[in-house]
Amino acid sequence: MSTTTRRPSGTRRSTPTRTASSRAASTRTASTRSASSRTASTRSASSRTASSRTASSRTASSRTASSRTASSRTASTRSGTRRSTARPEIEVLSHGPTAESLLLGAVGVLCLLGLVMVYSASSVASVQGGASSWTVVSRQALFMLMGLGLGVVASRIPVQVWRDRIAVPLMLIAVGLQLLLAIDVAIRSVGGPALPFAVTVNGATRWVGYGPFSGQPSDLLKLALILWLARLLDVRRREIGSPELLKPIVAVAAFMAALVMAGDDLGTTLLLGVIVISMLFLAGAPLRQVGGLAAGGAALAVLAVFFLEGFRMQRISAFFSPEDHLATEGWQLLQSQIGFASGGLWGNGPGNSRAKWGYLPEADTDFILAVIGEELGLIGSLVVLGAFVAFMVAGTRIALRTRTEFGRLVAFGITAWIGVQALINIGVTVGTLPTKGITLPFVSYGGSSLMMCMLAVGVLVSVAHDR
């Protein structure tokens, strides 16, 4: 009989139950821990997300602040740029009048003063000739109005049109008119009849006209030469200084000088030479080339004085000793100096000149400055001189500010023309240069001279607009 050993039932059942309970507890604990870890992870992720959002917002805020700062800096920079851009204009205005206003103001003073003094200097001679005292000044006023119209039209023509369409045709017209006078001189020298429209005054054939109106083609030739030479130097600027460019310039200048000298006008010939040399120098030609041309021109002028008309030697002799030539060339120079001396500082008053009563020849043309000095004194003479200085300053400013080489050369050429012509006239009047027969620009009586000078002012204003 076998004996079976039994374990207590309580013991057999309690062990699996406890094991399951412990497993359940462990499971619950693990679940709780997992949930806790998940919750912690979730909280950590949330905190990280919040932190990142906070950092992002802070970064965005800092970027926004940076962009605002950059925008403010950009605005400040733009404002500074605008201020710096506007500053040169303010500086120009603070330094005085513009070049155009200075130019027009100087020309206006010279023209109005010239109109008054032409009346004063010509009224006595007009009455003595049986005409009205207003005859000469009324014609001068008409020429001034015509010149004003030409100047206004010229100021509205673009610089490019002057360069491409006007310079060459104007040169051909001026040379053609001057050639007409030279042909007239040649025909009359062999006993032939005078050509129509060629006018001879005091033995000099320098005018073209019909009836009461006449003019000197040489006045137009000065402006035409400036425009033509400026165009040539602009088109062939790379050849400046080369013999290939110098040859046509010298040939044309020599031909024009020969035409002008046919009318016994050495003063205008020298003035044309000065224009050519000054424009070549300002265009950048080598000094040896410019100096050679100047020396050659001076040598030809000396030869013309000695071997052409004899009256030029008399003028030079009278220049050195006017007292020895009272009956001829010295009389005019002495009367001019007497007029300046009697005027003193403040002058004898408008209309109170004694020189215009037949003592001073050509009182309303070449020697009008002597009448100004006698009636308005040294102060009036200095006003004239100051107006010409202002004109030259304005012309130089216009030349320096224009944007084209053609405009720059034209402005310099016109400034040199007016300035040198005024300097020669003033020198002749006060006795520092021999008599040349050159008028004082804008002031002396003369239709073609006044009109061409005002036309040149219009061209200067046109150049001033081309910046």
Beta strands, then each sheet from edge to edge (+ up, - down):
strand 1: 198-201
strand 2: 204-210
strand 3: 213-215
sheet 1: 1+ 2- 3+
end
